[in-house]
Amino acid sequence: MFNYKYFPRKIYIEKRCLDYSFTRRIVKNANQIPVEIISNSQELLQNLQDSKDIIGEGKKYLLIAKQEGRFVKSCPCTPGYIGCNYYIINLILNCPIDCSYCILQDYLSNPVITVFANLKDLWMELDIFLSKRRQKYLRIGTGELGDSLVLDHITENSKDLITFFRKKRKAFLELKTKSVEIKNILNLEPVENIVISWSLNSFKIAKEEENAAPPVEERIKAAKLISEKGFQVGFHFDPLIRYPGWEKDYAEVIKMVLKTIKSTRISWISLGSLRFPSSLKTIIKNRFPRTKIIYDEFIKGKDGKFRYFKPLRLELYQKIIDLIKTWGGGEIPLYFCMESEEIWGKVVDWKPRGKKDVENFLSPWD
């Protein structure tokens, strides 16, 4: 159980990051993996240019770099759809798990798995950011541009983040993952403002489209252990994908989740359907020629991304929500990721006026 540890083929370190304690920690935890010092990341990118699959090749290497920009940003969501006022911490870029549908294939220009070593700058930035919002409930997470835990046996980021946010009770930290790297968290005392959440899909989609990810059953087992430790957990069924038999397959997963984990330990479940820009469709066709997920009844949405035709999305969401309510008792907060006001109104009979409404709905202290 839980034997899914990722180790890079080689670690590259920007010369200016050599003196960071975080850099030394990674080298120590990486089990004598070869290390090369480089002047900047452009050297590494040039070495990958001749690869037939630069995205796949980049996943084999780990780069320790310095974050030059801001660590903390507002989640970009997508134009024309309702967000949830979520904030993201850009601590890791890219992911060794290779999901066919992953937007990072198109979104990030650097395909190498990158971790930022200047953590003191992160803590200073977070202190300033959170001090300006002392009276405001806040949801913030690290799983937007890279998996929160898949590298945790090397980085130990979870320990640092939970220790920091343990004292910031107005902020609710979410660590979102497809991995089962929970050892570090299980050694910590639980705290009410930390949520460990898992991205889930049907067994079929996980097996065929989420390459190098642990099976769904293992993720649910990990969530059970975390919830029994005393932490809150969350789940993200995103992207939901249609195919022959999807209703039965998703029912199996939802039943397993809600029979395994007490509803009172689940902070939220989010839902989102498969969506992609045309540029990502081209990447998927080239990298995953056997996939069928991009061939269905799609229409271009207000944000330029292709989505399932609206009646198909409505059917998808309604059946999934009915299953969650059947097995979860209707008490688990549910929300949509990047959906329209119309979808909210027709499926859950509530139209949030904007991201503030969704944020307030998900607040555990309101």
C-alpha positions in Angstrom: 0.0 0.0 0.0 1.1 3.5 -0.8 4.2 2.6 -2.8 4.1 5.4 -5.3 7.0 7.6 -4.6 8.4 9.8 -7.3 12.1 10.4 -7.6 13.6 12.5 -10.5 16.3 11.1 -12.7 18.4 14.2 -11.9 18.2 17.3 -9.8 19.2 20.7 -11.2 20.0 23.5 -8.8 20.3 27.2 -9.8 23.6 28.4 -8.5 21.9 31.2 -6.5 19.9 28.6 -4.5 22.8 26.6 -3.1 22.8 28.3 0.3 19.1 27.8 1.0 18.3 25.2 3.7 15.4 24.0 1.6 17.9 23.0 -1.1 20.0 21.0 1.3 16.9 19.3 2.6 15.9 18.2 -0.9 19.3 16.9 -1.8 19.4 14.9 1.5 15.9 13.4 1.0 16.4 12.6 -2.7 18.6 9.5 -2.0 21.8 10.4 -3.7 20.2 11.3 -7.0 22.7 13.0 -9.3 22.9 16.8 -9.0 24.0 19.4 -11.4 24.5 23.1 -10.7 23.3 25.5 -13.5 23.4 29.2 -13.9 19.7 29.5 -14.8 16.8 27.4 -15.9 17.3 28.4 -19.6 20.3 26.0 -19.7 18.1 23.1 -18.8 15.3 24.1 -21.2 17.8 24.2 -24.1 18.9 20.6 -23.2 15.3 19.5 -23.6 14.5 21.1 -26.9 15.5 18.1 -29.0 13.1 15.7 -27.1 10.2 14.3 -29.1 8.0 14.8 -26.1 9.3 17.8 -24.2 6.4 17.7 -21.7 7.0 14.1 -20.8 10.8 14.6 -20.7 10.5 17.5 -18.3 8.7 15.3 -15.8 11.9 13.2 -15.3 13.8 16.1 -13.8 13.6 18.4 -10.8 14.7 22.0 -10.8 15.4 23.9 -7.6 14.9 27.6 -8.4 14.2 31.0 -6.9 10.7 32.5 -7.1 11.2 35.9 -8.6 7.6 36.9 -8.7 4.8 36.7 -6.1 4.1 33.4 -4.4 0.5 34.3 -3.6 -2.0 35.1 -6.3 -5.8 35.1 -6.8 -7.0 32.0 -8.6 -7.5 33.1 -12.2 -10.7 31.1 -12.6 -12.0 31.8 -16.1 -13.8 34.8 -17.7 -17.6 34.6 -17.8 -18.0 32.0 -15.1 -18.5 32.1 -11.3 -15.4 31.6 -9.1 -15.0 31.0 -5.4 -12.6 33.7 -4.3 -9.8 31.2 -3.9 -6.1 32.1 -3.5 -3.2 30.0 -4.6 0.4 29.6 -3.4 2.8 29.0 -6.3 5.3 26.8 -4.5 5.6 24.0 -7.1 5.3 24.0 -10.9 4.4 21.0 -12.9 3.7 17.5 -11.8 5.2 14.0 -12.3 1.7 12.5 -12.7 0.8 12.7 -16.4 -2.9 13.1 -16.8 -4.0 13.3 -20.5 -6.4 16.2 -19.8 -4.0 18.3 -17.6 -4.1 22.0 -18.5 -0.5 22.5 -17.3 0.6 20.9 -20.5 -0.6 24.0 -22.3 -0.4 26.6 -19.5 3.2 26.4 -18.4 6.1 27.2 -20.7 8.7 25.4 -18.6 7.9 21.6 -18.6 10.4 20.7 -15.8 9.1 20.0 -12.3 10.2 23.1 -10.4 10.3 23.8 -6.7 11.1 27.2 -5.2 13.7 27.3 -2.5 13.4 30.9 -1.1 10.8 30.0 1.5 11.7 32.9 3.8 10.3 35.2 1.1 7.1 33.0 1.0 6.5 33.4 4.8 7.1 37.1 4.7 4.8 37.5 1.7 2.1 35.4 3.4 2.4 37.4 6.7 1.8 40.7 4.8 -0.9 39.2 2.6 -2.9 37.7 5.6 -2.4 40.7 7.8 -4.3 42.8 5.4 -7.2 40.4 5.7 -7.4 39.9 9.4 -11.2 40.1 9.6 -11.8 38.1 6.5 -12.2 34.4 6.0 -9.9 33.1 3.3 -9.4 29.9 1.3 -5.9 29.3 0.0 -4.2 26.3 -1.5 -1.1 25.0 -3.3 -2.6 22.6 -5.8 -3.2 24.9 -8.8 0.1 24.6 -10.7 1.4 21.4 -9.2 0.3 18.6 -7.0 0.5 19.6 -3.3 1.9 16.3 -1.9 3.4 14.2 -4.7 6.8 15.5 -3.9 6.3 15.7 -0.1 8.7 12.9 0.7 11.4 15.0 -0.9 10.3 18.6 0.0 8.5 18.2 3.3 6.5 21.3 2.3 3.4 20.0 4.1 5.1 20.2 7.4 6.2 23.8 6.8 2.8 24.9 5.5 0.7 23.3 8.2 3.1 24.7 10.9 2.7 28.2 9.4 -1.1 28.1 9.0 -1.7 26.5 12.3 -1.3 30.0 13.8 -3.4 31.7 11.0 -6.9 30.6 12.0 -8.7 33.0 9.7 -7.1 31.3 6.7 -8.2 27.9 5.6 -5.3 26.0 3.9 -6.1 23.3 1.3 -3.5 20.8 0.1 -4.9 19.2 -3.0 -3.4 16.0 -4.5 -3.8 12.9 -6.5 -1.0 11.3 -4.5 -0.9 9.2 -1.3 2.1 10.9 0.2 0.6 11.5 3.6 3.3 10.2 6.0 4.5 13.7 7.0 0.9 14.9 7.7 0.1 11.8 9.8 3.0 12.8 12.1 1.4 16.2 12.8 -1.3 17.2 15.2 -4.5 18.0 13.3 -5.8 21.6 13.1 -9.3 22.8 12.1 -8.2 25.2 9.4 -6.3 22.6 7.3 -8.0 20.5 4.6 -6.3 17.7 2.7 -8.2 17.1 -0.5 -8.1 14.6 -3.3 -8.9 14.8 -7.0 -10.9 11.8 -7.9 -12.4 10.3 -11.0 -14.0 7.0 -12.1 -11.8 3.9 -11.9 -11.8 3.7 -15.7 -10.7 7.3 -16.2 -8.1 7.1 -13.5 -6.6 3.9 -15.1 -6.7 5.1 -18.7 -6.1 8.9 -18.4 -4.3 9.6 -15.1 -0.9 8.1 -15.9 1.5 7.4 -13.0 -1.2 8.4 -10.4 -2.1 6.0 -7.6 -5.4 4.1 -8.1 -8.6 5.8 -6.8 -9.0 3.1 -4.1 -5.6 4.1 -2.7 -6.4 7.8 -2.7 -9.6 7.0 -0.7 -7.7 4.9 1.8 -5.2 7.8 2.2 -8.1 10.2 2.8 -9.6 7.8 5.4 -6.3 7.7 7.3 -6.1 11.5 7.2 -9.7 12.0 8.4 -9.2 9.4 11.2 -6.1 11.4 12.3 -8.4 14.4 12.8 -7.9 16.5 9.7 -10.7 17.6 7.5 -10.7 16.3 3.9 -12.1 17.4 0.6 -12.8 15.9 -2.8 -12.7 17.3 -6.3 -14.5 15.4 -9.1 -12.9 17.5 -11.8 -12.9 16.9 -14.7 -16.0 14.7 -14.8 -15.9 12.9 -18.1 -18.7 11.3 -20.2 -18.3 7.9 -21.8 -20.5 4.8 -22.1 -21.2 3.6 -18.6 -20.1 6.8 -16.8 -23.2 6.8 -14.5 -22.5 3.4 -13.1 -18.7 4.0 -12.7 -19.0 7.3 -10.9 -21.7 5.8 -8.6 -19.2 3.2 -7.5 -16.6 5.8 -6.6 -18.9 8.1 -4.8 -20.4 5.2 -2.8 -16.9 4.1 -1.9 -15.9 7.6 -0.7 -19.0 8.2 1.4 -19.2 4.8 2.9 -15.5 5.0 3.9 -15.3 8.6 5.2 -17.7 10.3 7.6 -19.6 13.1 6.0 -18.8 15.3 9.0 -15.1 15.1 8.1 -15.6 16.3 4.5 -15.3 20.1 4.2 -16.5 20.3 0.6 -16.8 18.5 -2.7 -16.3 20.4 -6.0 -17.5 19.4 -9.4 -16.3 20.4 -12.8 -16.7 19.0 -16.3 -14.1 18.4 -18.9 -13.0 21.6 -20.6 -10.1 22.6 -22.7 -8.8 25.3 -25.1 -8.2 24.3 -28.7 -4.4 24.5 -28.1 -4.7 21.8 -25.4 -6.7 19.6 -27.6 -3.8 19.6 -30.1 -1.4 18.6 -27.3 -3.6 15.8 -26.1 -4.0 14.4 -29.6 -0.2 14.4 -30.1 0.8 13.0 -26.6 -2.1 10.7 -26.0 -3.3 9.4 -29.5 -5.4 6.6 -28.0 -7.5 8.8 -25.8 -11.2 9.3 -26.7 -12.1 11.9 -24.1 -11.8 14.9 -26.5 -14.3 13.4 -29.0 -17.8 14.2 -27.8 -20.4 16.9 -28.1 -18.4 20.0 -27.2 -19.3 23.7 -27.7 -17.0 26.7 -27.2 -17.9 28.5 -24.0 -17.7 32.2 -23.0 -14.1 31.7 -22.0 -13.0 30.2 -25.3 -12.7 26.7 -23.8 -14.6 23.7 -25.2 -17.2 22.3 -22.8 -19.8 19.6 -23.1 -23.0 20.8 -24.7 -25.1 22.4 -21.9 -27.8 19.7 -21.7 -25.1 17.1 -21.3 -23.4 19.1 -18.5 -26.7 19.4 -16.7 -27.3 15.7 -16.9 -23.8 15.0 -15.7 -23.9 17.3 -12.7 -27.5 16.4 -11.7 -26.7 12.7 -11.5 -23.5 13.2 -9.6 -25.1 15.5 -7.1 -28.0 13.0 -6.6 -25.5 10.3 -5.9 -23.6 12.4 -3.4 -26.8 13.4 -1.6 -27.9 9.8 -1.5 -24.8 8.5 0.1 -23.7 11.6 2.0 -27.0 12.7 3.5 -27.1 16.0 1.8 -25.0 17.8 4.4 -21.7 18.1 2.4 -21.1 21.6 0.9 -21.0 21.2 -2.9 -19.8 23.8 -5.4 -18.9 24.1 -9.1 -15.6 25.0 -10.4 -15.8 27.4 -13.3 -19.5 27.1 -14.1 -22.1 29.6 -15.2 -24.9 31.1 -13.0 -27.4 29.2 -15.1 -25.9 25.8 -14.3 -25.9 26.7 -10.6 -29.5 27.7 -10.7 -30.7 24.7 -12.6 -28.7 22.0 -10.7 -28.6 23.2 -7.1 -31.5 25.7 -7.2 -29.3 28.5 -6.1 -27.6 31.3 -8.1 -24.6 32.9 -6.3 -24.3 36.5 -7.3 -20.5 36.1 -7.6 -17.4 34.6 -6.0 -18.1 36.3 -2.7 -21.3 34.3 -2.3 -19.5 31.1 -3.0 -16.8 32.0 -0.6 -19.3 32.7 2.2 -21.1 29.5 1.4 -17.9 27.4 1.9 -16.9 29.3 5.1 -16.9 26.9 8.1 -17.3 29.8 10.5 -20.2 31.7 9.0 
